[in-house]
């Protein structure tokens, strides 16, 4: 089965999911979007009102801010795969509850195994805690760990995880916007550069010049 076919089946499963109470409130599930060979994944916490209406992640005001933040890190939205820890909107935009996260986790793990990112940018404390714990790493607090990059393995995929505040938080608490911008402009941009760096090939490709004998040096009389 191709990656595209496997992904199509995964999306179909998410669209019909009734594993937790959130399916009772949704208009549209929000599986995620982006290239399946993306080297960077952005993983938020849960869809909001606009996402629930459109079935797409990060399309509201927080999404517009995310697009600007990605540019600070040297990325375009079209380069990254974007999803959330849970795929359906919690009522009233409340935080996702533990059993809801647990019910949705297999979908996220499947997405990570399919995309095989080099870097995950976890935005929001629920996303950061979940992903660090999946990688066997310790979560303490966002104030202590934002902007930091960790190396780990999730679902058999070796990757980096960098954590920061959720863009929506900066809309309600303007002082956080500067911290977000500093994270994306600095440590996240550095992690992005590492993720996008091409792995060296074992042998340099041979060209016609490799087969031509060099001219003998001319002798001076």
N, C-alpha and C positions, 0 to 999 in steps of 0.2 A: 504494500500500500504506500502511495506517495505521501509526502509530508502534507501536501495540499488537501488530499482526500482525508487523511487522518484529522487534519484541522477542521475540515468541513463537518465531519461527524462529531467532533468535540463541540463545535458551535451549536449544532443541532441539539445535542444533549443539554447544553446550557439553556437553550431557548425553551426547552420543555421540562426543565428541572422543577421538582416540587419537594426537594429534600429538607427544606426548612421553611419557617413561617413567612419569610420575606416574599415568597412567590404570591402570597395572598394580596400584597399591596402594590405590586409592580404594574406598570404599563408595558414596559419592555425590559427584558434582561439586557445587560451590557457586557457581552463577552470580552471585548477588547478589539483593538485594530492596529495595523501596522505591518511592515514586511516580516515574513516568517524567517528571514535570515538576518534580522536586525542584530547588531552586536550590542545594542543598548536597549534595556527594558525599563520603562517607568511604571512603577506599581503603586497605586494609591490605595485608599481604604474602602470606599464604597461609592456607587453612583449617587449624584444629587438629582434635583428636580429636572434640570435641562437634559441630563444624561438619560434619565428615565423616560423622558418624552421622545428623545431621538434614538435611543438605543446605542449611543456612542459615548466613549469615555472623554471626560475633560472637555466639554463643549460650552460650558457656561463661563462666567467671569473668571473662575479659578483656572479654567482651561486656557483662556486668553493670556493670563499671567504665566502659566506654565510654558506656553509657546515662547514668550519673551525670555524666560529663564533658560530654556533650552538653547536659545541663540547665544546667551552669555557663555554657555559651556561649549559653543562651537558646533551645535547640532541644529538640524531642522526637524520639525515634528515628523515629517515624512520618513525620516531615517530610523525612528524608534518604534518599538512595539509598546503600546500603552494599554494597561488593564488595571483592575482593582483586586483587592483581596477577596471581597464578596462581589457578586455579579448583579445583585438586585438592590434597589434603593431601600434602605431602612426607613420606616415611617417617621416623618418629621425631621429627616436628616440626622437622626440620632446615631450614636456610635454603633458599629456592628457588635453584636454580642458573641460571647465565646462559642456557643454551640452553632451559631450561624457561620462563623469563620471556619470552624471545624468541618461543617457540611460542605463548604465551598472549596476547601483546600485542595482536594484531588484535581479540580479543574485548573487551579493555578499551577500545581506541580506538573500537570500534563502540558500546559503552555510553556513552562520553562524548559521541559525536556524537548519539546518540538522546536522552539526558537533557538535554544542553546546560546543565550547571550553571554558576552564577556563581562558585562557590567549590568547590575540592577541598581537603579536609583529609587530608593524607597522613600516615598513622601508621606509624612504623617506618622504619629507614634504607633498606631495599630499596625500599619504596614511594616515599619521598622522593626518592631518587636517580633512580629510573626516571621519575617524573613531571616532575621538574625538567629532566632531560635531554630528555624528549619536548618540553618547552616551550622548548628551546634555552638553558636556564639552567645555571649551574655548581653542581655538588654538591661540598661540601667535607667536612663532618662534621655529625652531629646535635648534638653539644655546641655547635658554633658557630652552627648555623642554626635550631635549634628555636625555635618561637614567631615566626619571621619569616614575612612574607607577601610573595609575589611575584606580578607580573602577567605573563601570557604567553598563548600560544595552543597548543592541542593539538587536532589533527584538525579544524582550521578553527574551533574554538570558543574565543573569547576569554574568559579566566577568571582568577581569582586562585587561587594555590596557597599554602597554609600548611602547614608541616611540624612534626611533634612526635614524641615517643617513642611506641612501641606500648604500649597498655595492659597487654599481657602482661608487658612488661619491668618495669613497676611492681609486678607481683605477685611477681617474683623479686628485685627490688631496690627495697625500700620507699622509699629516698630519692628515687627518680625520681617517685614519686607526687606529691610537692609540686610538682615542675617541671611535670608534666602538668597538674595543677590550675591552676597559675599561668598556663600557656599558654592553657588553655581559658577561664579566667575573664577573661583580659586580651586579648592580641592576637587570639586566635581568635574571641572574642566580638565584637571590633570588626570583624573581617572578615565575620562572620556578619551583623552589622547592615547592613553595606554591601551584602552579597549579597541580603538580603531587602528592601532599600529599593526601593519601587516607582518605576519610571522615570516622570518627569513626562509627562503627555499634552500634545500640541501645542496643544490648545484646551480651555478649560474647558467642560464640558457646559452647554448652555443650559437654563434652567428657565423656568417661567411668569413669574417675577419679572423676567426679562430683557426681557419683552415689555410689561410694564406701565410706563406713563409715570409718572415721579415726580410727586408733588403739588407744585404751585408753592408757594414759601415764603409764609407768611402775612405780611401787612404790618401793622405796628403803627401806630396813629394817634397 
